């Protein structure tokens, strides 16, 4: 019998179990356990005493059936069977992942993890632990690749995962010291009675959004409460625990999501790592899909060496970014991890950036902020690090805030009240999709508002209505600005509308602002209104996520949801006009900076508050005359209010005294968004044009009119001027 038929045995056992009694939810586990029993009997292996729960998986067939399966098992050669693939809960895999965040680790990734770990620690003679062992794939590969580990320990919170971990490992080499324990690695952390030389693991990742009960014990836990933060991920605690159970100078090799590297709520985790470990390597797989059953995951392998004593010092380390396209075209090479490791080692030691066949390597050096726990951006260059440490930051002069959070734009199935009362919502006079605070024009018309009430209806935008050219002119949604209401009885039609949704609004997520408003009986207020944002005045806006960064200038009414961010002066005059700032943020140099210093979600960059606030910005108080002239040439001189001798500009809704280069960009973009300019593809500049434009840049003067109607030409000048401005600023800082 060939081993390819081994998988048939599982199916036959499942059928036998189904025939034995009614279909049972744990039949997959019982079938696997039966096979394990047959193998153990054949190999003369016993289960350890600490796995007391195994009786719940046992089942007996009649002697004839038992003999049939024993005979089949006797013909299987274990040495030619990849046991972790065989002993794996296929039928319950989706539910298992959903409940516990577990995804089984592919062999090729385990091989790479072991190979890289061996570069820093001799695994022979080592005490090794996988504290989220799942089906035991990592333990299995370890025991098959090492000559003589001192001990292998697997720990898992799921009882049957412990059965699989033990079976996969002991059937491979039953003369080794293999310990498998069933307890919660995080909550029952005191059950670790020893420290380990090495931890190699694929810890689970689960956010708080749909797993609140899992996180509740952490809030008051004697150890974990110091690390708990809202919106953190369960894997944060696993990463910390890996270092906690290591001996000094021990090594942890973990495969995780890359999200925590720059997550807003990951500060405590990053600070803990810096203080307690030396980062040895980070392997970044970008958008490669390593786990077929896990949607939307971007993964890294991180190697950490525990410090002998806590210290805030952190050495530079290599980050290896794998070339997905090349790997997918050369899977034979990728499957041979000895070749991969050899190639990676060459690249790290030579710091070779030119050969992008398998991967590129950049050496990461943390800024002082990153050492303190702020987001880690591994794409950044050494020049970025210098700039961050020496320049002012945008947050020194400007606020960055997300838009309005009503707490319930519309009726949706995720609302707590709707979830539990779906059948009765129609009787309350509404249905899924109906607007509460955000309404369509037809919904607004049906409210029959008074003139006083109509003043509270504002045009409302979501991120899909933004483009790099500007804001869609065909707005279709409206915000009911209930935040501006202090006496709801004075607005009878709005009162009637919102009161209909009272039960939904009472179970919204509560911020301190809403809690305080509810104490005063103002239950209709928003979760997050952010009243200081100049919704009707001058500001910059940007999408929270985008394939490429872009910022838009606005001096008109603009109310939006939280998926759009606003940038506006911190205290009156910031020293830079917002038109100049918008040109600066849209320049090639800042676009490149943001690509290297923003968290990435799939193919989109997250343009949130932290990365925008920390964009390096020249200090306006240290500007020489040339720098001031560059700023005026780009931003012009204008007023946001009507002013004598100033001309009104429709594209920016401002009054202009001296037109800047960015005003021409705004005008061209306005034509584009309103479909008045059809031939943007004809915009191009030749070498002869560049010579002329360079001369204009040198003289700090406007080009001829034909170039001011060419987006590429204007952007070329602006980009060169901003490069010159930053160069002048560096010189000033150096002085």
Beta strands, then each sheet from edge to edge (+ up, - down):
strand 1: 127-130
strand 2: 151-156
strand 3: 178-182
strand 4: 196-201
strand 5: 246-257
strand 6: 277-284
strand 7: 299-306
strand 8: 317-322
strand 9: 359-364
strand 10: 392-393
strand 11: 398-402
strand 12: 438-440
strand 13: 457-461
strand 14: 477-480
strand 15: 539-543
strand 16: 545-546
strand 17: 552-554
strand 18: 559-560
strand 19: 564-569
strand 20: 600-601
strand 21: 604-606
strand 22: 616-617
strand 23: 637-639
strand 24: 647-649
strand 25: 654-658
sheet 1: 3+ 2+ 1+ 4+ 5+ 7- 6+ 8+ 9-
sheet 2: 10+ 22-
sheet 3: 11+ 19- 15+ 17-
sheet 4: 12+ 14- 13+ 18+
sheet 5: 16+ 21- 20+
sheet 6: 23+ 25- 24+
end
